[in-house]
Amino acid sequence: MQYTIIRIYRVPGDSAQEAQERFIEAVQLGVERDFHVRDYTKEAQPELQRADRARSIRSWWVLVRQQLLGR
């Protein structure tokens, strides 16, 4: 069984750039746990069946063709 784990951090800052730089600095100093809020764990989604995968690829190509040719 495989699981997906998502870690949520809240970092203060006047902009996204400032918050990102502050978080990178915290990771380098090893204190990112100070900004840690919550972990989410969920079971991995089963892969699409081959027929579903082929149908989704085909529909994507149809969409591209329609956009390029205007039909």
N, C-alpha and C positions, 0 to 999 in steps of 0.2 A: 504494500500500500504506500502511496506517495501523498504528501501533504504540501500545501502552499502556506507559507508563513509570511505575513505582512507586518512589518514593524512601523509604528506611527511615532513620529517625533514632532514636537512643537518648539520652534525656534523663533525667538523675538528678533525683529529687525525692521528698519524703515522701508526696506525693499526686499524683493525676493533675492537679489544678488547679495545683499548684506547678510541675510539669514543663511544663505548657502555658504558664504565665506565663514561665518561664525560656526556653522555646523562642521565644516571641513576642519577648522581649527580644533574644535572639540574632539573630533575623531583622531586627529594627530596627537592630541594630548591624552587621549584615552578616557575622556570624561563625557562621552556622548550619552551615557546613561542618565545624566542630569536633565536631558531634554526628552527622554523616552516617556511616552504616554501610555501606549497600549500595544499588545500583539494580537493579531488575528490569525487563527489557524483554521484552514478548511481543507476538506478532502479534495484531491486533484480531480478534475473533470475527466470523464472517460473520453477517449478520442472518438472523432466522428467515424461512422461507418463508411466504407468505401463509396457506397452509392451516394450518401449525403455529401461527402467530400467532392465527388465528381460533379454533383448537381451545383454545389456552391461555386466551384471553379468555372463551370459552364456559364452560370448566371453572371459572374464577374466579367467574363469575356464578352458576353452579350451587352452588358452595360457599357464597357469600353468602346465596343464597336458602334453602339448607338450614339455615344458622345462624340466620337471622331467623325462619323459619317452624317450625323444629324438626322438619323432616321428614327 
